[in-house]
Amino acid sequence: MDKTLIRHFSILLLFNLGILQSQPKEKYKIHDENRPQPEVVTHSSFSRMATPPSDAIVLFDGTDLSEWVNSSGSKKTQWKLGDNYFEVRKKTGAIQTVQEFGDVQLHIEWSSPKNIEGEGQGRGNSGVFFMAKPNVSHGYEVQILDSYKNPVYPDGQASAIYGQYPPAYNASAPPGEWQTYDIIFIRPRFDESGKLIRAAYLTVLHNGVLVHYNRELLGPTTHQVRTAYSAHPNRLPIALQDHGNPVRYRNIWVRDLESH
């Protein structure tokens, strides 16, 4: 990692750590519209088109979708391949990585449609799921949404840990602009009997702004209900959601933190 990036991250970490760790877990109901909206901050561009580190696994380099299959894991994806990007194709289903991962550092760049259609959760909706099971029925989601001047329930806006934690800040760029997520995901641990030993954790930077630091997840992320942890394999695919909106993706790579 570049020294400037490390210094930038360290400053953000020290500045935001108290705010990020002080928010209570269960003060608000899931998707509570009375929950305070995150403060809007001017987005940064320092991490866009970041060059993958030497030990990274490149999941999309702009040329093909060979590292991805449909959510059943058995067929090629039907999503649209464009010039250095790919795009959600409505009603073709989610896609997931061919490879499986546990603890990872993920860099992913995405863009919501420039032409605004719909409102709320209907604008530029997709999501990044860690440890996704077939058809993305379970997993741990960082939400993708057009949240530029588009208020929705805070735990469902862009960069939210869906249904659990809003981001500390709304760092969203305008529709059509490329945005970045840099995410560190630490998987949950289970004992041999399937009992939870340690919860999953997420750290997320949105457009270079630290919005979650080492958040302890309450369980898998779900819509409208809380779901308890249940034992699953130590390695599972990363998935991207088809929510019906033509969200675009590019420059995706991971570092496998359990391979070192």
N, C-alpha and C positions, 0 to 999 in steps of 0.2 A: 504494500500500500504506500502510496506517495506521502512524503513527510508533511506536505501542506494539508492533505486530507486528514492525516492523523491529528495534526494540531487543531484543525477545524472541528473535528469530531470531539476532541477532548474539551475544547471550550464550550461547545454545545452541551456536552454531558454534564460538566460542572455547573453550568448555568441553569439547566433544566431539571437536574436530578431531584431536587426537593419537591418541585411541582409534580413531577411524574410519579413519585413514590407516595405522595401524600393523599392521592385521591382514593376514597373508600371503594371497596369492591361492590357492595350490595346496597348502597344508599338509594339507588334508583332501580325501577323495574326495567326489564328488558325492553328495548325500543321505546323508552320513556321520552315522549316529546317535550316534557317539562324539564328535562335535563339541560343544563346550560350549554349553549353552543360554544365550540372551541374558538378561541381568539384567532382572527384571520391575520396571517403574517405574509409578507412579501416572499415569494418563493425564490429559491436560489437555483443556480444552474451549474454549480461546480462539478457535479457528478455525472452529467449527461454524457452519453457515449463513452463511459469509462472503459478503459482497456482492461480485459480480463487479466488477473494475475497469472503467473506462470503455472500454478497448480490448479487453475480453475477448469471445470468441466463446462464446455460451451454447449448450451442447449438450443441456441439459435444465433447464427452468425449472419443472417440476412439472405441465405441462399436456398435453404431447404428445410423441411419439417421432419427430417429423418429421426430426430430425437423425441418425436411426439407421436402418440396414437390416440384413438378415440377413448372415451372414458371406460369402455369395457376392457380396454387393454389389448384388443385382438385385431383391430383394423386401423388402416391409415386414417388420419384426420381429414375431414372435408373442409376445414377452414381455408380461407382465401390466402394465397401466397402472393404478395405484392413486391414492389421494388424496395428491398431491404426491410420489409416488415411482413407480418401476417395479421389477419383480421378475423374476428369472430364471424362465422356464417350462421345466421339465425336458424334455429331448430335442427342443427346438426349435432348438438350435444357438446358437453365439455370435452377437453382434451387433457391428456396426462403424459408425463415423461415416461419414456421407455425404461430408464434407469430408476432405481428406488433409492431413497435417502432417509437418513435419520437427522442428526444435528447438521445444519447447513448454514452457510452465508449465501444469500441469494441477491443478485442484482438483476432487476428487470425494468424495462422502460415501456411505457404505455401511453396511449393517446385516446381520449374520448372523441366522439364525432364533432367536427367543427360546426356542422349545421345542427342546431339544438332542436331536438324533437322530444316531446314528453316533458315531465317534470318529476321532481322528487326522485324516487328510486327507479324511475323510468328513463333517466338520463345517464347514458354512458356506463351502465351497470355491468360489472364482471367481478371477478375475485380471484385471488391466489390462495389455493388450498395446500397446506402441508399435510403429509400423511393421509392422502385421499384414498378412500376405498372406492370400489366400482361405482360409477355414476355420481361421484362426489356426494354421496349420502351422508358421509361423515368427514371429519377432518378439522383443521384449524385454519380459519380464513382471515386474511387481511383483505378488506373490502376495496374494490376499485369502483369509482363512481365519479361522475362529473359533479364536483362539489364547489364549483366556482359560482358564487352568488346563487346557490341552489340549496336552501336549508331543508334538511331532512332530520329524522330522529338521529341524535348525535352518534349513537353506537352503530349506525349504518352508513355513515358518510365515508368519503375517501380516506383511506389509511386507518380506519377503525378496525379493531379486533372485533369482528362482527358479533353484535348482540351482547358484547361484554364491556369493552372499553372504547370510548371515543378517543381520537388522537388529542394530545395536549394542545395542538395548534392545527388550524386549517391552512395548510401550505399549498393549496391547490392552484394550478395554473389554469388559464382560460381554455375553453374547449378547443380542440385541434392542436394544442401545443403538446410536445413530448414531455412526459413527466417520469420521474424515477422513484423506485423503491429500492432501498438497500436494507435487507432484513436478515437478522440472525434469529434462527429458530432452534430451540433446544427441546428435543422431544421428551414426552413423559417417560418415566421409568416404572416398570411393573415387576413384582417378584414372580417366582415360579408358579404361584397359585393364581396370578392375575390381579393381585392387590396393588393398588397404586402406592409407589414408594415416593415419587417426586413428580410434581406437576410439570406441564410444558411451560416454556417461557418464550417471550417474543421481544425483540428490540427492533424498532422500525425507524428509518429515516425516510422522509418524504421530501423529495426535491432538496435534499441536503439538510433538512430541518429534523432534528430529533423529536419524534412525536410519541414514542413509547420506549421506555428503558426497562428491560428485564421484567416485563409484565408477567405475573403468574396467571396462567389461564385457568378458568373455572371448570373447564371441561371442553369437549368439542364445541365448536361454534354452530349454532342452529338458529332457526327463525322462530321467534315468539316464545320458545320454551327453553328451559335449562336442561341440558343433558349431562349426566354424570360420566366420568371417565369409565371406559371399559377397555380391557386389555386388547392390544393389537400388536402386530409385528413391529420389530424395531426399525425396519426400513419399509417405506411405502412411497408411491409416486408423489410428485408435485403436480397439481392440476390447475387449469384455468377454466373459469366458468363461462358457459354460454347462457347469458341472461336475455338474449334477444337483441342486444345492441351491438353495432359494428365497432367494437373497441379494437384498437390496433396494438401490436406488441413488436418489440425489437430488442436486440442486444441483451440476451438473457444468458447468464452464466451462474454457476454455483461453485462454492468451495465445500467439499465434503469434510466436515469438521471431525468426523469419526474415523477418517482414513489415515490420520497423522499419528 
